[in-house]
Amino acid sequence: MTTRVIKDTALLAMADALEAGSAEILSANTIDVDAARAGGTSEDIIDRLSLDAQRVRAMADGLRDIAALPDPVGEVVRGSTLPNGLQLQQIRVPMGVIGMIYEGRPNVTADAAAICLKAGSAVLLRGSSSASASNTAIIDIMRAALAGVGLPADAIQQIPADHRSSATHLMQARGLVDLVIPRGGAGLIKAVVEESTVPVIETGVGNCHVYVDADADLDMALDIVVNAKTQRTSVCNAAESLLVHKSVADVFVPRVVAALQQRGVTIHGDPAFRAVNRDVVAATDDDYALEYLSLDISARVVESIDEAIAHIRKFSSGHTEAIVTSSLAASRRFAVGVDSAAVMINASTRFTDGGEFGFGAEIGISTQKLHARGPMGLTEMTTTTYVVTGSGQVR
Amino acid sequence: MTTRVIKDTALLAMADALEAGSAEILSANTIDVDAARAGGTSEDIIDRLSLDAQRVRAMADGLRDIAALPDPVGEVVRGSTLPNGLQLQQIRVPMGVIGMIYEGRPNVTADAAAICLKAGSAVLLRGSSSASASNTAIIDIMRAALAGVGLPADAIQQIPADHRSSATHLMQARGLVDLVIPRGGAGLIKAVVEESTVPVIETGVGNCHVYVDADADLDMALDIVVNAKTQRTSVCNAAESLLVHKSVADVFVPRVVAALQQRGVTIHGDPAFRAVNRDVVAATDDDYALEYLSLDISARVVESIDEAIAHIRKFSSGHTEAIVTSSLAASRRFAVGVDSAAVMINASTRFTDGGEFGFGAEIGISTQKLHARGPMGLTEMTTTTYVVTGSGQVR
């Protein structure tokens, strides 16, 4: 078992090597960015792809942060002495080999490699072909740093991104790969879930709701809706849908429409919302099912908290739902009724995040129920084994 | 949320109803047993299929035992107050809908229904067509008991077993079913893992090893090998393979061969084992990979503990491996080196069991790394959600 000291030494060496190799990384990144621009890629996506000295430094600092976190491996999850004298311990151990299939940002490459290394696993990185040169530069530097501290360079390996089939091979390497984590848009995640024979953790699709209850503090509700929708629109924990209890609709709907429109939000609303002004467009069921990731929000008035819960159970992706209410009974009913990874009571959906939750590092946010649900930190990247110590016990 | 009181009332009512309906269950069972006998089914399998008054009573008592266990739902797994005042709680909640696909014994029907009910989930039971009449009788009685205490009868549902396709539909009901658990032979489990798009927990295939180290107490080793192989051969935690360190082989191999042969065990051995007598047959790699579930064991002498670990990593199904040693260093090396759900140090492999571990009830033994590894009790049948309570926090 590789001790924490060795793993942290490797992480710090990798961080230093990334900073020292900044010029090399940036020159590789230029190749990717030039190719993307030549191919007519949108500036939005080019921004995610682009690195500069500051972003490389941030990548290195991310690795140093992971080195500072406690080692999840070796934690005794439970233990007891059985009636026959056997000593039972359930101990956290590495997963083994983790495959990452991801899009866009090259910083995911360093981040995912560091989290898997700290959790004691080898990682197979299958990034986007658009970031291929950047990823190769980053991975080569990290591998050299690993070897430099005496760890096998192959603990971090790049899967070539030039053919789609390389992702398929990774997803179907059952028995060789213990876990595949897709990170990216809904299309990528759906494809991985459907094609993979290796166990998968679904991450990130967030059709998050804010429900403003009959007993809501309406000033608080306005702050939370505006923050959840507009503070950052491209993230999975941004709000995509607003539900308002009919008893506060007359007062609240005009206020929230004004506040959102002032910030450039397009509201896709039901008749109650559309009655406010002509800029509210008609919402369809497709709108209620959509993760916009933009300055758009779907909105409707509901008859009751139960109708709100039923709407959420029908349309949600199971990521995060918020309720604004001063009623304890309503908050409990909502928390039990919706079936999502996280429930925010009088707080913005934007708080569902490994950093905000105090996990230090985050590999993604699981929207499935098996193994891990919600933000996944180092602990969620491990498995456990039972070690039973006896003195010759037989049955 | 259904409270523990209601769930336990239902479980006790189901237990009473099963006992009261014993005649009805036994008459249905006669139909299954007669059909099996007419079809030429082996007596071994007919024994597993057969019920009598005592087995029905044991089934009812199993439900009463589950009623006595603590409720896993509602447990606060972790909790803290974040720097911004948000109160974070990770709470255990029901999985939702669990599908069981299983073979053989009708008692699994009652057992699986009770565990899922106690864990707050609905269950879809897809048993073997050979036990169809028995399962229908048991399920009808349990459903009536559920309705009698005011719970929805549909919390326990039977999936017809008359077509293979009903199992396929269950495995592919992604979005409707949260988890599928196959219980049965290696063929069934492999088929479910490969065909399912619903998340699966693999259970039960056990190619378990006993390694007798250079520093073993050889009397203890003999007891453990004999117990692990012969105490019950048809179970997944029985030993299927024996590895002996070369430095004790001269003394131990003849002793263990004699002890096993005396109990009717056929040894499939390497040349060192075959040198003892002619009744030891030659082992192939196929033998080393096999879960015999019978009075057979594969056996070989290894050069070192590392060769034993390498052999186990190559051939094991990841269930349980035992080491017999008085060396602390060897026990640690073995526990870290093998990659299995459970490691027994100086104890029989037969102890990997929910009952032995003190979990009360067991739905199976997971040999996968995701979600649950080793014996799965009520806790492993749940998921968690984060409930975050604030006073208007935004980012």
Interface residues (C-beta under 8 A of the other chain):
Chain A: M1 S80 L82 L86 L88 Q90 V93 M95 G96 R174 D178 L179 V193 E194 T197 P199 I201 D217 M220 D223 I224 V226 N227 A228 Q231 S331 A335 V336 D339 S340 A341 A342 V343 M344 I345 N346 A347 S348 R350 F351 T352 E356 F357 G358 Q368 K369 L370 H371 R373 G374 P375 T383 T384 T385 Y386 V387 V388 T389 G390 S391 G392 Q393 V394 R395
Chain B: M1 S80 L82 L86 L88 Q90 V93 M95 G96 R174 D178 L179 V193 E194 T197 P199 I201 D217 M220 D223 I224 V226 N227 A228 Q231 S331 A335 V336 D339 S340 A341 A342 V343 M344 I345 N346 A347 S348 R350 F351 T352 E356 F357 G358 Q368 K369 L370 H371 R373 G374 P375 T383 T384 T385 Y386 V387 V388 T389 G390 S391 G392 Q393 V394 R395
